[in-house]
Amino acid sequence: MTGFARVRRAVPEGELALSIKSVNHRGLDLHFRLPPELDACEAALRAAVKQGVARGHLQIHVILARTALAASAALNRPLLEAYLAAFRQAAAGYGIEGQPDLNAALRIPGMLAAEGGLEPESGMETALVEAAREAVTALNAFREREGEAIARELGERCASLIDLVARMAAIRETAVPAFQKRLRDRLAELLNGAGLEPQRLAQEAAVLADRSDIAEELVRLETHAGELRQILAGGGEVGKRMDFLLQEMNREANTVLSKTGGVGELGLTITELALAAKAEIDKIREQSLNLE
């Protein structure tokens, strides 16, 4: 589910800004962009985010804006000298006039950092974890508002699917004679004027009847649609629970389509309704990826 949240927090070293952006994903996929001096805090940050989010592709971006150098902070002189040398070499090589910008140089990651980085016990990790939890809370509030709208749409699609199943069931009742004629024709083709044992005839009739009738598929489709409604009404983590159910629904719709050929105009009507049902199932599946 998509969402965005940003939290700013004052720390002794300056200002900490943490932002989280989420997009749809089947599982939980976390990606971090941290300043080098905060690399040691990634494990604690990851644990804090996982406590509040179960699904989605999340990008967590942390910026540490220093307002003053800490007592233990120092200028990374080798990095600055390398920057200046590269600047002058490029200027001479390309015939460009200009002077290095010290402000730009000081913004290079690692140019101003504490000796050896910031240790977790310095208090930075605690501030970072608190900011992450606050951002996750804001992110979930954003995602919940979107989730409510998606749940309403899914409920409407479930109702549409149930209506399509009811229409197919009504047509099936009138199509039974066509199914029976198809069965008689198939048996006549099998016999081809030859005799057939009564037991074998009964077996062939049972197999062909099962292959022609769509009653069981329609019942299962309606049952699955009702279960989808219950899952949505129950709340919680519904996305993964819906995956398997939607696979089963799609399989039932495909079976209906495979059984409706050769029964004339009524079969074509059922085919159109089954295709519409598959379209609703696909739309529900697409939206289910947005839900936890």
SVG drawing of the C-alpha trace seen along z (x, -y; Angstrom):
<svg xmlns="http://www.w3.org/2000/svg" viewBox="-35 -31 80 86">
<polyline fill="none" stroke="black" stroke-width="0.4" points="0.0,0.0 1.3,-3.4 2.1,-6.0 4.6,-8.6 5.7,-10.0 8.5,-12.2 9.7,-12.9 12.3,-15.5 14.0,-15.3 16.6,-17.5 19.8,-15.7 23.0,-17.0 24.7,-16.7 22.1,-18.8 18.8,-17.7 17.7,-14.2 15.2,-13.8 13.7,-10.3 11.3,-9.7 9.5,-6.5 7.9,-5.9 6.0,-2.7 4.6,-1.2 2.8,2.1 4.7,5.4 3.7,9.0 6.0,9.1 8.0,6.8 11.0,5.3 13.0,2.7 15.7,0.5 17.7,-2.0 19.7,-5.1 21.7,-6.1 24.7,-8.4 27.9,-6.4 28.2,-7.4 24.8,-5.8 25.4,-2.4 25.7,-0.8 22.1,-1.8 20.6,0.0 19.8,3.2 17.9,1.4 16.1,-0.8 15.1,2.3 13.6,4.0 11.6,0.9 10.1,0.7 9.3,4.4 7.3,4.1 4.8,1.8 4.7,2.8 4.0,6.3 3.8,5.7 5.1,3.3 8.3,2.1 9.6,-0.6 12.4,-3.1 13.7,-4.6 15.9,-7.6 17.8,-9.3 19.5,-12.6 21.7,-14.1 22.0,-17.8 24.7,-19.1 24.1,-22.5 27.4,-22.5 30.4,-20.1 30.4,-17.9 33.4,-18.0 34.7,-14.7 33.9,-15.7 36.7,-16.5 37.3,-17.5 38.1,-14.7 41.2,-16.3 42.2,-13.5 38.8,-13.5 38.8,-17.3 42.3,-17.3 41.2,-14.6 38.1,-16.7 40.2,-19.8 42.8,-17.9 40.1,-16.4 38.4,-19.8 41.6,-21.5 42.6,-18.6 39.2,-18.7 39.3,-22.5 42.8,-22.4 42.0,-19.4 38.8,-21.0 39.9,-24.6 37.2,-25.7 37.7,-28.7 36.4,-28.5 37.1,-28.0 36.0,-25.1 32.9,-25.7 33.7,-24.9 30.1,-24.8 29.5,-22.1 32.6,-20.2 31.4,-20.2 28.1,-18.6 29.9,-15.6 29.0,-12.5 31.9,-11.7 33.5,-15.1 32.4,-16.1 32.0,-13.1 32.9,-11.9 36.1,-10.0 35.1,-6.4 31.5,-7.3 28.7,-7.6 28.4,-4.7 24.9,-3.3 25.5,-4.2 25.9,-7.8 22.1,-8.3 21.8,-8.6 20.4,-5.1 17.7,-5.8 16.7,-9.0 16.7,-7.2 14.5,-4.4 12.0,-6.8 11.8,-8.7 11.3,-5.5 8.4,-4.4 6.8,-7.9 7.2,-7.8 5.7,-4.2 2.7,-5.4 2.1,-8.3 2.7,-6.0 0.1,-3.5 -2.5,-6.2 -1.9,-7.2 -2.2,-3.6 -5.3,-3.0 -7.2,-5.8 -6.3,-4.3 -7.1,-0.8 -10.6,-1.8 -11.3,-3.1 -9.8,0.1 -11.9,2.3 -15.1,0.5 -14.2,1.1 -13.4,4.7 -16.7,5.2 -18.5,3.7 -16.6,6.1 -17.5,9.1 -21.1,8.1 -20.8,7.8 -19.1,11.2 -22.0,12.8 -24.5,11.2 -22.7,12.7 -22.7,16.1 -26.4,15.9 -27.1,14.9 -25.0,17.9 -26.9,20.2 -30.2,19.0 -29.1,19.5 -27.8,23.0 -31.2,24.1 -32.6,23.3 -29.5,24.7 -29.9,28.2 -31.8,29.6 -28.9,28.4 -26.4,30.1 -28.5,33.3 -28.6,33.1 -24.9,32.6 -24.6,35.8 -26.8,37.8 -24.9,36.8 -21.6,37.6 -22.8,41.1 -24.2,41.7 -20.8,40.8 -19.1,43.2 -21.5,46.0 -21.3,45.4 -24.0,48.1 -22.2,50.6 -23.4,52.1 -22.0,51.0 -22.2,52.7 -24.7,51.0 -22.1,50.5 -19.7,48.8 -22.6,46.8 -23.4,45.6 -19.7,44.7 -19.5,42.7 -22.8,40.9 -21.6,40.0 -18.2,38.6 -19.8,36.6 -22.5,35.2 -19.8,34.1 -17.8,32.5 -20.8,30.6 -22.5,29.3 -21.2,26.1 -23.3,26.3 -20.4,27.2 -18.2,24.5 -20.8,21.8 -21.5,22.9 -17.8,22.7 -17.4,19.3 -20.3,17.9 -18.9,19.5 -15.4,18.0 -16.9,14.6 -18.7,14.7 -15.5,15.7 -13.7,12.7 -16.4,10.5 -15.8,12.0 -12.1,11.5 -12.5,7.8 -15.0,7.3 -12.7,9.0 -9.8,6.6 -6.3,7.3 -3.7,8.6 -6.0,9.7 -3.7,9.4 -2.0,12.8 -5.1,14.6 -6.8,13.4 -4.1,14.7 -5.0,18.4 -8.7,17.7 -8.4,15.7 -6.4,18.4 -9.2,20.9 -11.8,18.5 -9.8,18.0 -9.6,21.7 -13.3,22.2 -14.0,19.5 -11.7,21.1 -13.5,24.5 -16.8,22.8 -15.4,21.4 -14.1,24.9 -17.5,26.4 -19.7,23.9 -18.7,24.7 -21.0,26.5 -24.3,25.7 -25.4,22.9 -26.5,19.4 -27.0,20.1 -23.4,21.3 -22.2,18.1 -24.1,16.1 -22.6,18.1 -19.2,17.6 -19.6,13.8 -20.7,13.8 -17.7,16.0 -15.3,13.7 -16.8,10.8 -16.4,12.8 -12.7,13.4 -12.3,9.7 -13.7,8.9 -11.4,11.5 -8.4,10.0 -9.3,6.6 -9.7,7.9 -6.3,9.6 -4.7,6.4 -6.1,4.4 -5.4,7.1 -1.7,6.4 -2.3,3.0 -3.5,4.6 -1.5,6.0"/>
</svg>
